[in-house]
Amino acid sequence: MPICPECESPLDFEVSDAEEGDVVVCDECGTEYEIVAVDPLELAKIDEDFDEEDEEEAEEEEE
């Protein structure tokens, strides 16, 4: 079972059913992670302050 990097509690989800893009929330601390790879399992913390406006600005800067 995967462990939350923030609080080191077990993340309660079925790894075999996980798909890239799924969001997993730690039951203990509430931190959200996006599944970015499934083999091997790789999680990326979702930045709570990042919203669609920030995403649009980032895309404009890339152009």
C-alpha contacts under 8 A as a table, 3 or more apart, distances in Angstrom:
res1	aa1	res2	aa2	distance
1	M	10	P	6.34
1	M	11	L	6.72
1	M	12	D	7.47
1	M	13	F	7.95
1	M	15	V	7.50
2	P	10	P	5.85
2	P	11	L	5.52
2	P	12	D	7.95
3	I	8	E	5.43
3	I	9	S	5.51
3	I	10	P	4.42
3	I	11	L	5.49
4	C	7	C	5.74
4	C	8	E	4.71
4	C	9	S	5.35
4	C	10	P	6.07
4	C	11	L	5.97
4	C	26	C	6.62
5	P	8	E	5.43
6	E	29	C	7.67
6	E	31	T	7.48
7	C	28	E	7.55
7	C	29	C	6.65
9	S	26	C	7.68
9	S	28	E	6.80
10	P	26	C	7.81
11	L	24	V	7.75
11	L	25	V	7.51
11	L	26	C	5.62
11	L	27	D	7.19
12	D	26	C	7.41
12	D	27	D	7.51
13	F	18	A	7.83
13	F	24	V	7.50
14	E	17	D	5.45
14	E	18	A	6.50
15	V	18	A	5.11
15	V	41	L	7.99
18	A	22	D	6.83
18	A	35	I	7.63
18	A	38	V	6.90
19	E	22	D	5.74
19	E	35	I	6.88
19	E	37	A	7.73
19	E	38	V	6.51
20	E	34	E	7.73
20	E	35	I	5.08
20	E	36	V	5.20
20	E	37	A	5.59
20	E	38	V	6.44
21	G	34	E	5.87
21	G	35	I	5.33
21	G	36	V	6.12
22	D	34	E	5.73
22	D	35	I	5.44
23	V	32	E	6.67
23	V	33	Y	5.57
23	V	34	E	4.49
23	V	35	I	6.27
24	V	32	E	5.72
24	V	33	Y	5.16
24	V	34	E	6.26
24	V	35	I	7.41
25	V	30	G	5.78
25	V	31	T	5.68
25	V	32	E	4.45
25	V	33	Y	6.28
26	C	29	C	5.78
26	C	30	G	4.88
26	C	31	T	5.42
26	C	32	E	6.52
27	D	30	G	5.72
31	T	45	K	7.39
31	T	46	I	7.84
32	E	45	K	6.01
32	E	46	I	5.58
33	Y	43	L	5.79
33	Y	44	A	5.26
33	Y	45	K	4.37
33	Y	46	I	5.32
34	E	43	L	5.58
34	E	44	A	5.23
34	E	45	K	6.39
34	E	46	I	6.41
35	I	38	V	7.05
35	I	41	L	7.38
35	I	42	E	6.02
35	I	43	L	4.69
35	I	44	A	6.49
36	V	41	L	7.76
36	V	42	E	5.61
36	V	43	L	5.69
36	V	44	A	6.55
37	A	40	P	6.48
37	A	41	L	5.36
37	A	42	E	4.92
37	A	43	L	7.18
38	V	41	L	4.16
38	V	42	E	6.33
39	D	42	E	7.77
47	D	50	F	5.40
48	E	51	D	7.80
50	F	54	D	5.98
50	F	55	E	7.36
51	D	54	D	5.37
51	D	55	E	6.41
52	E	55	E	4.92
52	E	56	E	6.22
53	E	56	E	5.15
53	E	57	E	6.33
54	D	57	E	5.12
54	D	58	A	6.20
55	E	58	A	5.09
55	E	59	E	6.28
56	E	59	E	5.14
56	E	60	E	6.27
57	E	60	E	5.11
57	E	61	E	6.27
58	A	61	E	5.18
58	A	62	E	6.46
59	E	62	E	5.21
59	E	63	E	6.74
60	E	63	E	5.40
